[in-house]
Amino acid sequence: VISNTAAGIQNKAQQQVMGVQAGGGLAGPFGTASNLGNVSNLAAGVGNTAKQQVFGLQTGGGMGGGVKAPFALGGFNSNAGTVSNSAVGIGNTAQQQVKAMQFGAPGALFNQNLGTVSNLAAGIGNKAQQQVTGIQK
């Protein structure tokens, strides 16, 4: 879990968060890897200015399926991640960017990616410029 929080009145916050997870796993057939991550920014209050960037990267590990011997199957990989920005309050200005990338191991028997990527700007009289990118392979 990686997070930034800026809360109060008339604050100026410039927040950047980056989380990277790479699966390890066993060196032999049926190697496994599991990544679980949460990366977030929060700016809350009255009359705040927030510039927030979040980047999350998860890659699978284990053994690839390139081995030619019978029953030498690739690994089992699981990535689960949440990447988010939140700017809430009254009269706030928020510029938010979120990018999340999840990759299973090439040639693996089983790859599972589960991701949530979000920006939230809520309140009264707020101005928000938001960008969200999510990539899963």
VOGUTI-969672 format. One record per residue (C-alpha): residue in three letters; x, y, z. Coordinates in steps of 0.001 Angstrom, whole numbers, padded with zeros to 6 digits, always signed. Each point is the difference from the previous one (the first is absolute). Layout:
<drenkes>
AlaXYZ;...
</drenkes>
This chain:
<drenkes>
Val+000000+000000+000000;Ile+001466+003337-001101;Ser-001885+003252+000568;Asn+000190+003793+000281;Thr-002461+002109+001988;Ala-000390+003789+000010;Ala-002896+001289+002101;Gly-000904+003400+001423;Ile-000728+003566-001108;Gln+001769+001968-002774;Asn+002678-002652-000532;Lys+002087-000486-003131;Ala+000857-003627-000625;Gln+002123-001504-002738;Gln-000116-003754+000506;Gln+001541-002853-001963;Val-000306-003667+000885;Met+001561-002954-001810;Gly-000414-003663+000917;Val+001813-002853-001792;Gln-000496-003716+000703;Ala+001770-002836-001820;Gly-000933-003608+000733;Gly+002751-002448+000889;Gly-001212-003533+000240;Leu+001707-003346-000315;Ala+002687-000746-002558;Gly-001652-003230-001173;Pro-003248-000886-001750;Phe-003182+001292+001571;Gly+001796+003006+001501;Thr-002390+002424+001659;Ala-000089+003725+000676;Ser-002606+002200+001656;Asn-000012+003809+000202;Leu-002476+002062+002028;Gly+000409+003766+000105;Asn-001777+003239+000858;Val+001421+003356-001150;Ser-001921+003214+000758;Asn-000012+003784+000441;Leu-002518+001918+002127;Ala-000447+003780+000142;Ala-002926+001158+002134;Gly-001048+003297+001547;Val-000954+003573-000930;Gly+001660+002168-002650;Asn+002791-002463-000745;Thr+002081-000336-003144;Ala+001095-003546-000804;Lys+002114-001416-002811;Gln-000025-003777+000358;Gln+001605-002802-001996;Val-000268-003728+000697;Phe+001767-002823-001831;Gly-000393-003720+000780;Leu+001863-002838-001763;Gln-000425-003730+000673;Thr+001740-002820-001890;Gly-000411-003763+000319;Gly+002860-002365+000802;Gly+000386-003729+000071;Met+001312-002080-002849;Gly-001024+000712-003575;Gly-001572-002729-002116;Gly+002860-000246-002488;Val+001296-003330+001334;Lys-000674-002767-002558;Ala-000068-002995+002349;Pro-003422-001593+000629;Phe-001914+001427+002922;Ala+002521+002829+000462;Leu-002710+002644+000149;Gly+000434+003667+000696;Gly-000685+001745+003262;Phe-003104+001275+001752;Asn-000033+003785+000370;Ser-002460+002307+001729;Asn+000048+003820+000094;Ala-002575+001993+001988;Gly+000379+003742+000330;Thr-001824+003200+000843;Val+001360+003331-001228;Ser-001914+003178+000854;Asn-000048+003764+000508;Ser-002578+001791+002151;Ala-000509+003751+000328;Val-003011+000907+002152;Gly-001201+003137+001755;Ile-001094+003551-000792;Gly+001588+002365-002522;Asn+002868-002324-000858;Thr+002035-000185-003194;Ala+001303-003450-000933;Gln+002154-001229-002881;Gln+000098-003791+000160;Gln+001649-002758-002053;Val-000237-003739+000602;Lys+001857-002728-001917;Ala-000118-003719+000763;Met+001717-002840-001873;Gln-000372-003724+000720;Phe+001861-002735-001896;Gly-000076-003774+000401;Ala+003080-002131-000728;Pro+000450-000841-003705;Gly-000888-003609-000726;Ala-001430-000624+003453;Leu-002748-002558+000443;Phe-002237+002435+001874;Asn+000139+003802+000291;Gln-002618+001998+001874;Asn-000118+003801+000134;Leu-002560+001858+002088;Gly+000285+003768+000138;Thr-001889+003083+001080;Val+001192+003375-001269;Ser-001882+003142+001043;Asn-000045+003746+000534;Leu-002506+001665+002322;Ala-000642+003722+000308;Ala-003044+000677+002174;Gly-001332+002978+001906;Ile-001258+003526-000608;Gly+001557+002482-002441;Asn+002934-002253-000911;Lys+001984-000001-003231;Ala+001524-003291-001128;Gln+002114-001088-002955;Gln+000235-003791+000028;Gln+001714-002672-002111;Val-000238-003770+000470;Thr+001925-002746-001857;Gly-000266-003738+000696;Ile+001904-002745-001874;Gln-000290-003743+000606;Lys+001763-002747-001939;
</drenkes>
